[in-house]
Amino acid sequence: MRATDIKNLIKTEPFAPIRVGLSDGRSVLIRHPDQAVVSERHLFVGLAKVQRSRPLATPRSGDVFAPDWLLVNLLQVTSVEPDDGAARKPKRKPRKKR
């Protein structure tokens, strides 16, 4: 995905939360435009407390400092889509039939 496409989505007013899909199957929920920075090759996202059992997401409030962060090469971004703002578990890949 191109940097300008992601920048345009983040700068849209009024901002709507977006979910960024990654090539490893994970996704990141961006709830506030101030919690993501896009450069020509990377997406830098401030994250809420990262826990194994919870999906990756930014803090609920834009005024909160993000305790963790994620740096993503834009070549790893597979999709960017609007989201309702609720964090959800990553989808599991279907099992192979034998």
C-alpha positions in Angstrom: 0.0 0.0 0.0 1.2 3.5 -0.8 2.1 5.9 2.0 -0.1 8.6 0.5 -3.2 6.3 0.7 -2.7 5.6 4.4 -1.9 9.3 5.1 -5.1 10.4 3.4 -7.2 7.9 5.5 -5.5 9.1 8.7 -6.0 12.8 7.9 -9.7 12.4 6.9 -12.0 14.6 8.9 -14.0 13.5 10.9 -11.6 10.7 11.6 -13.1 7.2 11.7 -11.1 4.3 13.3 -9.2 2.1 10.7 -7.9 -1.4 10.9 -4.6 -2.1 9.1 -4.1 -5.7 8.1 -0.5 -7.1 8.0 1.1 -9.8 6.0 1.7 -12.0 9.0 -2.1 -12.2 9.7 -2.2 -9.7 12.5 -4.1 -6.4 12.3 -3.7 -3.1 14.1 -6.7 -0.9 15.1 -5.9 2.8 14.9 -8.5 4.7 17.0 -7.0 8.2 16.8 -5.1 10.0 14.0 -2.4 11.3 16.4 -1.4 7.8 17.3 0.0 6.9 13.9 2.7 8.4 11.8 3.3 7.5 8.1 6.7 8.0 6.3 7.6 7.0 2.8 8.4 3.4 3.8 7.0 2.9 7.3 4.0 3.1 9.5 4.7 3.9 13.2 1.8 3.2 15.6 1.6 3.9 19.3 -0.1 0.9 21.0 -2.0 0.4 24.2 -0.5 -2.2 26.5 0.5 -5.2 24.4 -0.7 -8.5 25.8 -0.6 -11.9 24.0 -4.3 -12.5 24.5 -5.4 -9.2 23.1 -5.3 -7.8 19.6 -3.1 -4.9 18.7 -4.8 -1.5 19.1 -4.0 2.1 19.9 -5.1 3.6 23.3 -8.8 4.4 23.5 -8.2 8.1 24.1 -6.0 10.4 21.9 -4.7 12.2 24.9 -3.1 9.1 26.4 0.6 8.4 25.9 1.1 5.0 24.2 3.2 2.7 26.4 4.2 0.4 23.4 4.8 0.9 19.7 5.0 -0.9 16.5 7.0 0.0 13.4 5.7 -1.6 10.2 7.3 -1.6 6.8 4.6 -0.5 4.3 5.4 -3.6 2.2 3.8 -5.6 5.0 0.5 -3.8 4.9 -2.1 -5.9 3.1 -5.3 -4.0 3.8 -6.6 -0.8 5.3 -10.3 -0.6 6.1 -12.8 1.3 8.3 -13.5 -0.2 11.7 -16.2 0.3 14.3 -13.5 0.9 16.9 -13.9 -2.4 18.8 -10.8 -4.5 19.2 -11.3 -8.1 18.0 -9.3 -11.2 18.0 -7.3 -12.0 14.8 -8.9 -14.5 12.5 -7.5 -18.0 12.5 -6.5 -19.6 9.3 -8.7 -22.5 8.3 -7.3 -26.0 8.8 -6.1 -27.9 5.8 -8.4 -30.8 4.8 -6.6 -34.2 4.6 
